[in-house]
Amino acid sequence: MGFLNEALLRFPEAISLASGRPSAKYFDLRESLEKFDAYVNYRMVETGKSEAFILSDLGQYNRAKGIINAELAKFLAKDEQIHVNPEDIIVTVGAQEAMMLILTTLCHPAHHSIAIENPSYIGMSTYAKIADYEIASIPTTPEGLDLSALEESIAIAKSKGKPIRLLYTIPDYQNPTGNLMPLAARKALLAKAEEHDFYILEDNAYGYFNYEGEKIPSIKSLDEKHRTIYVGSFSKILFPSLRLAVVAAGQSFEFEGKTLALSEQISTTKAYVSLNTPSINQAILGAYLRDNDFSLVQFSEEKVAGCSEKRAAMLAALEKYLGNQAQVKWRKPAGGFFLTLEVPFKVEEANVIECAEQYKVIFCPMSFFYLDGIGGDHEIRLAFSNLEPAEITTAIERLSKYILSKLKV
Ligand SMILES: Cc1ncc(COP(=O)(O)O)c(C=O)c1O
């Protein structure tokens, strides 16, 4: 990803189809600061304490698990049909911290392997590599994970004496592919977790960004056997610098012969990583949740509609400029920020530079998201979240000229 940032710096006039950031047009930081005051007022009314007391409490070290767990339990029940006790919730510094906490709490690199869908968000795979975990890569498709490949990896990991303990997946509008895991595939994955005794880390960063079809229930909400640990990021639905995510655990697990509550253990790990998640940020989210009756569905309507228009602009431009090229294919994502484009030539870093220099558009090779750098050679990830529809049209027109130039060679 450093490579893409460098390309952006080198070719500042190029439009970037590589950035999967949310559009800052929808951030309202002034309103967020007002939400902090609103939260202080809520707490004063609720507790009967003075403003000075509430403020000093918010300024103090706080609970590792979080201070808005009750609000988040209501929110998870309403928006995700996930029913957890507030004490089984941990508020983390973004989904990124949650991944690290869950992984290191549940799995030991000397005793366990982990499985990651492939291709995948690099935040999880890169951290797992840094922390020396053995990783089984499980191909992901629009129909869900390849369960026979998973069975094979489970057997291999077991034979090495390092059984798979945790599987990481992004079922909703996956980063990078845009895939949405069908309901039957979610249920089949849960059955495999039960059969082979592993946990599922469900990462939901894009779930609100649904543009067509019914929203599919989260894996956690379908899970009757407590196999899933749910992570919901607020970076895309509010703004990334808020650095907040919610973890819903609720299961006990076996550790060194003892049965422990997972939420307690994650919170203990967190206490030694970041002590607690900033209370000011939690207060802001707490007031957003209270002011919106514990649901962010209506609250997010405008930005979801805006992102849907961007997807439409990208699909229309692809059709207009590449629709008559049988060798170029793409899938229409039902939601999220990304779309996969298949091209009939090998896509390497040199192509990114060539296209940026000559056609003034930057894209992201799909191979960047493959676990061992193997795969996705003929694919590009196109992000439509952070450009206006007119810019998307221009960018796709430029990209199509580059692709057509490669087809002629
Ligand atoms: C699938 C996925 N999970 C997690 C994150 C990071 O989330 P957070 O900002 O909450 O750490 C991203 C960021 O792009 C992502 O794409």
Ligand as a Chemical Component Dictionary entry (heavy atoms), coordinates in Angstrom:
data_LIG
# 
_chem_comp.id                   LIG 
_chem_comp.type                 NON-POLYMER 
_chem_comp.pdbx_formal_charge   0 
_chem_comp.three_letter_code    LIG 
# 
loop_
_chem_comp_atom.comp_id 
_chem_comp_atom.atom_id 
_chem_comp_atom.alt_atom_id 
_chem_comp_atom.type_symbol 
_chem_comp_atom.charge 
_chem_comp_atom.model_Cartn_x 
_chem_comp_atom.model_Cartn_y 
_chem_comp_atom.model_Cartn_z 
_chem_comp_atom.pdbx_ordinal 
LIG C1 C1 C 0 -12.588 -5.146 5.885  1  
LIG C2 C2 C 0 -11.992 -4.075 6.737  2  
LIG N1 N1 N 0 -11.891 -4.255 8.061  3  
LIG C3 C3 C 0 -11.379 -3.315 8.860  4  
LIG C4 C4 C 0 -10.899 -2.119 8.346  5  
LIG C5 C5 C 0 -10.312 -1.111 9.297  6  
LIG O1 O1 O 0 -11.301 -0.701 10.180 7  
LIG P1 P1 P 0 -11.012 0.347  11.357 8  
LIG O2 O2 O 0 -10.868 1.684  10.748 9  
LIG O3 O3 O 0 -12.231 0.228  12.208 10 
LIG O4 O4 O 0 -9.763  -0.103 12.052 11 
LIG C6 C6 C 0 -10.973 -1.878 6.977  12 
LIG C7 C7 C 0 -10.465 -0.619 6.423  13 
LIG O5 O5 O 0 -10.490 -0.326 5.266  14 
LIG C8 C8 C 0 -11.535 -2.883 6.147  15 
LIG O6 O6 O 0 -11.635 -2.731 4.829  16 
# 
loop_
_chem_comp_bond.comp_id 
_chem_comp_bond.atom_id_1 
_chem_comp_bond.atom_id_2 
_chem_comp_bond.value_order 
_chem_comp_bond.pdbx_ordinal 
LIG C1 C2 SING 1  
LIG C2 N1 SING 2  
LIG C2 C8 DOUB 3  
LIG N1 C3 DOUB 4  
LIG C3 C4 SING 5  
LIG C4 C5 SING 6  
LIG C4 C6 DOUB 7  
LIG C5 O1 SING 8  
LIG O1 P1 SING 9  
LIG P1 O2 DOUB 10 
LIG P1 O3 SING 11 
LIG P1 O4 SING 12 
LIG C6 C7 SING 13 
LIG C6 C8 SING 14 
LIG C7 O5 DOUB 15 
LIG C8 O6 SING 16 
# 
